[in-house]
Amino acid sequence: MSSPPGSYRVLREPCSGELREKGSRFLALLEPVLDSEAAVAYRREVAGRYRDASHHCWAQRIGWPAEEHSSDAGEPSGTAGEPIARVLRFHELSDITAIVVRWFGGVKLGKGGLARAYAGAVAAALESARFEERFPTTRLRVRMAYDRIGAVKRLARVHGAKWTVESYGADVEVTLGVRTQLEEVVRAALADLRVEVLPARRGSGEAEDDS
């Protein structure tokens, strides 16, 4: 289950799973997201889709190291959000939001039963999941003379950096999406080429298939 050094695991596509316990139905919906705004939008969509449910409990993990948030959404404290997050943590997943929709079946499950049900629904969803490995990236804004374009493009190819042109003017400004673990190597190579690096911006990861 361990991810390659410097990477973390993400969902390749949405997945779902269901668990029933003493009349209650627990539907787990797992969605890949790139930021908290996307996670919030997905939670709103699910809440609108399942208005008849008793609870919409959730956990999300974004970036790496993962920033984690969760909610029991009216269930007893610690019985829903944290068990959901624990399963995501165990699978080393990030850039994900997991929502477990519950329809109360009339029989109380107790704190332990609730925690097991919420975690079990997420685990059931992950049984059919497909994963990718994602590498945290740093965005380097680079300004160069036109005669340096070829050399910087070759450098980007060698290190697997994504190249995006920002502007053409007296000089050329581009953004390089570089794996964070290679940032210092790329910065040193750019300095050798006498290319100016502007302040970096942090971005989300670059995905690779986990075959």
C-alpha angles and dihedrals in degrees: 000000000000115000123230114272112284094016140092135204126259135176116264091209139350118289137183141197138182137215130183122203126176093333096316119116120214116193115188118203117187120192131182111233134174100209145007093265091060090047092052091048091052092049090053091050092051092046089054093046095051103036091148094062123109095224141008104201121179152172131196135192120193131186128343126314077034121245104216133201132167142171135208088204095209099326117118112288114279096009101101121011097045095045089051091049091047092061091049089048092050090054091047090238126161138162085054141115121202121196124186113198114203130198109195113233099198099261120096113230100198124233095288093046092049093050092050092048095050093046091044093054091054091046089051090053091051092055089079097034125121119210142206131196116239127196121211109244138203121212112223117195107211130192119196145160116259092251090062096058096092094049093048092048090053090049090051091051093050093053098037093245120162113235122213123174112226103178146341119220135117083330133015121254120199137168119231118201101211129179105255092232089059097044097104092046091052093045090053092049091050090051089053088054090050091241120151118236115205123205111303126240122210116236139181122274135282113239128227127185116261101215 
